[in-house]
């Protein structure tokens, strides 16, 4: 679980560390329409989405370790390329290669198949802690590192963190090959997994939009709400496990996200903006742990495939968030209307999808 957590940390840190200064730097460096900046901002989400299912299925067949190693090579290569991109086209291409190093579905499948269901949401939260810390530390480190390496140099930092996270994989002995899972593909393709996937789309769309439009992306505005959000994720995850909740916290979290995101962006500061920011990041953190837990519950032994499907749709939300935010750069309120509608619609779908879901069998060992 620690290796999976480190890999997830490396991806989130590497993507978060460039977020605060990305729009301002590249809008000045490349005199292009804001839509192209938005596409570069979210481009990694497109290839992350496309790779989730192939890597998830491949890891079910050949093992988690070789797939995670190959993905790490791609992430490091894409990060290094982005550091030296001299045009918006090269930057977009590099971000697409970054996204080819997707590890979310494989990492979550690794955790989901080795942890009992009674502790699974907490386990996903423990993987989510490094993810949350990756975002937290990436945002914190950016303003400290930019004077030293510049915004492009942050991509080299991301490449270094990716290499460090992949190193423990070299020391792991491959597990013996298992027989192919007897669970048919439809166990991972039903309404429950698809409703969770659309919820993940909304979650990533919301984060990308908020970070693109945030008027003051300084550490002072971001770090206090993020710190409280991590505490909220731990407390809420324990309650979800103890009470065996399924759709209830997911629907509530999406509705909270729909209300908090516009308030966080539109308020000019003060206690109200702080409360809205805390609510937004808390909902995001809790849902980030709860979504993969529920995928493991309903997909069972087809965990690689199930997490792959969920992450395909979720990372399309990252790409869509950047593209829509760029398209509405002069009218951010339109982007927020889209976000609010998505969140409420997905909350309703999750209620319908998960209330009737039956848990699938899972392995008892690694």
N, C-alpha and C positions, 0 to 999 in steps of 0.2 A: 504493500500500500504506500510506503514511503517513496518508492521509485515512481509510482504513478503520480503521487502528489507533486514530486519534484518536476516531472515533465509538464504537468498542467501549470505549475507555477511559472516555468520558463516561457510557456506560450503566452500566458496572460501578462506577465511582466514585459515581455518583448513587444507585445502589441500596445500595452498601456503606456509605456514610457515615451512613446512618440505622440500620443494623443494630444496632450495640452498645447504643444507648440506646432503641431502639424499644419493646421489650416493657415495660420499666419505666415509661417516660413515659406511654404510652397506656393501660397498665393503671391508672395513677393518674388520668389525665385522663378516661377513659371507664369508669365502673364497670359493665363488662359481663363476660360469661363469657370465660374465656381462649380459647375456640374462636374468638370473634370477633376477638380480637387476632391469633391465628394466621392467620385468613383475611386480615386486612389486611396482615400481614407478607408473605404469599406471593401476594397478589391480582394483582400485576403479572405474575406468571408465567403466569396464565391467559390474559390477552390477548396476552402475548408469544407464547404457544404458538399461539393462534388466528391471529395475523397472519403467522407465519413463512412458511407456504406461499403465501398470496395475494401477499405482498410479493416472495417469491422468484420466483414465476411471472411476476408483473407486471414485475419487473426484467429477466427474460429477454426480455421483449417490448418494453418502452419504454426500457430502459437503467437503469443503477444510480443515476445522479445524481438524477433527479427523485424516485425512490422514497425515497432516503435523505433528501432535503430534507423531503418530506412527513412521514416518520417522525420527524424531528427536531422539527418543529413540534408534533406530538402529545406527544412526550416532555416538551418544555419546558412545554407547557400543563398536562399532568397533574401535573408537579412543582410548578408554581406553585399549582395548586388544592390539592394536599395540604398545602402550607404553611399554608393558611387554613381547613382542614377543622375544623368545630366539632362533629362527631359521628362515631361510628364508621362510620355509613353513608356520610357524605361522604368520609371517609378511604378507605374501600374503593373507592368510585367513582373517586376521584382516582388511586388506585393502578392501577385498571383502565385509566384513560386513559394513565397513564405507560407501561403495557405495550404500548399500541397503537403506540408509537414503536419497535418492534422493528427492529433493524438487523443482527442476527447473521447470518442466512442470506444477505442481500445482500452484506454485507461479506466473508464467507468465500468466497462465489462469486466476487467480484471478485478476491480474492487467488488462489484456486484455478485460475482460468482464465488467469492471467498468469505463473505460476511453473512451471518444469519439475517433473515428478514427483520427480526425484532430489533436489530441494531443498524439496519441498512441506511436509514436517513442520517443517523449520527455519523456513520462511516463516510457517507457522501459529503457530509458537512466537514469532516476532517480532511477530506481531499479538497473541499471547497475553501477551507481556511488558507492553504497556500495559494489557491486561486485568488481569493480575496486579498491576501497579503501581496500577491503579485501585482494586482491592480493598485493597491495602496502604495506599495514601494515604488512602482513605476511612476505614478503621478508625483510622488514625493521626490524621487531622484531626478526627474526631468529638469526642473529649474536649477538644480545644483550642477548637473552635468553639462547643460547647454553652453555655459560660458567656457567650458574646458574643451568640449568636442564638437559643439554645434549640433543642430537637429539631425543632420545626416549621420553624425557620429553615434547617435543613440542606437542606430540600427546595428552598428558594430558591437555595442554593449549587449544588445539583444542576442546577437550571434554567439557571443561569449557565454552568456547565461544558458543558451540552448546547448552548447557543447558540454558545459559542466553538468547539466541535468541528465544528459545522455550517458555520461561516463559510467555510472553504476550499472547500466545495462550490460556492459562488457563483462562484469563479474558475476552476472546471474547465470546459473546453469539452466538450460532449457528444460522445461517439464516434459515428461514422456507424452508422446502423441496420444490423444484420446480418440475414441471412435466418433464418427460423425453424429451430431445430435439428431435424435429421431423426431424432434419437434418440427412440424412443417412450417414453411415460410409464413403462412397466414397468421401464425401466432404472433408475429411481430408487425404485421401489416394491418391489423384491425383498427377499429375506431379508437380504442384507448390510446394506442401508441401514436396514432395520427393526431389526436387531440392534444397529447402532450407535446408533439412536435410543433404544432401551430402555436402553442403557448410559448415554447422556446423561441420561435420566430419573433413573437412580440417582445420577449425579454431582451433579445439582442438588438432588435430594431430600436427599442427604447434607449438602451445604453449608448448606441452609436449616435442617435439623434441628439441626446442630451449633451454628450461630450463635444459634438460638432458645434452646437449652438451656445454652449455655456459662455456667458459674457465674460466671466472672470474665472479662468481655469487655473488659478493659483493654488498652491498647496494649502494656504489658509482657508480657502473656501471648500476644498474637497476633503482634507484629511479628518477633521472632527466628525462630520457625518459618516465617513467611511469606518472610522473606529467604532462608533456606536452600532453601525450596521453589522460588523463582525460579531459583536456581542449578541445582538438580536438573533443572528443566524444560529449561533450555538444554543441559545435558550429555546428558540422555536423548534429546532430540529429534535431536541430531546423530548419536547412535548408531543411532536408529531409521532415519534416512535412509541411513546408511552400510551397514547390514546388511539393508536392505529388509524390515524386520519389518512384519507386519500385525497379526495377532490376538494375538501373544505378549505385547507390553507392555500391551495393553488388558486382557487377562484377568488378568495379574499385578497391574495397577494396581487393578482392581476388588476383587480379593481383599484386597489391602493396605488399601484403603479400608474394607472391611468389618471388618477387625481394628483399624485405627487409630482410627476414629471413636468406638467405645465406650470404648476406653482413654483417649482424650483427654478425654472428658467425665467419666468416672468417677474418674480419678486426681485427687488433691487438689493436685498440684503437684510440684515437684522434677524431677530428671533424667528420670524415667520419663514424666511428663506432657509434658515438653519433647520427648522423643524421639517420643512418640505424636503430638503436634501437628505436628512436622516431617514425620513419615511421612504423616499425613493430608493436609496441604496440598501436599506433594510429589506424592502420588498424584493429587490433584485438579488440580494445575497441569499435570502431564504428560498426563493424560487430556484436559484442556481443549484442548491443542494437537493431540493425536493423533486424537481423534474427527473433527474437521472435515477433517483431512488424509485420513483413510480415506474419508470421504464423497466428497471430490473424486476420489479414485482410482476408486471404484466407480460414481459417477454420471456422470462425464465431462462431456459438453456439456450435460447437464441439471443442471448444478451448482446453479442457483438453486432448482430444484424439489427436488433431493436435499437441499440444506442446509435448505430449508424444512421438509421432512418430519422431518429429524433434530431441528431446533430446536423444532418443534411438540411432539414427545414430550418433549424435554429440558426445556422450560419448563413443561410440565405437572408435571414433577417438582418445580419450584420451588413451584408452587401446592400440590401434594399435600404437600410437606414442611412448609409452614406450617400447612396444615389438620390434618394428622396430629399435628404437634407440639402444636398448640393443644388437640386432642382428648385427648392424653395428657399434658397439662401436669403433672398430679399423679403420673404414672407414666412418666417418660422412658425407663425400661428397655424398655417395650413398643415405643416408637418405634425404639429401637436394634435390637430383634429384627427388626422389619420391614425396616430398612435393611440389616442383614447378610444376610437372606434374598434381598433384591432384588439385592444386589451379587454374590453367589455364583451366582444363577440367570442373571444377565446375562453373567457371565464365561463360563459354559458355552455360552450362546447365541452369543456372539461367536466362540467357537472354531468352532462349527458353521457360522456364517454367513460368516466371512471366509476360512476355509480353502479354500472352493470359489469365492470371488469372482473374477471376471475383470475386470481394469481396463477402463473404457470410454474411447473416444477423447476427447481434450481439445483445445481450440483451441491453436494455437501462439503466438498474439498476443493483445493486449488487444482 
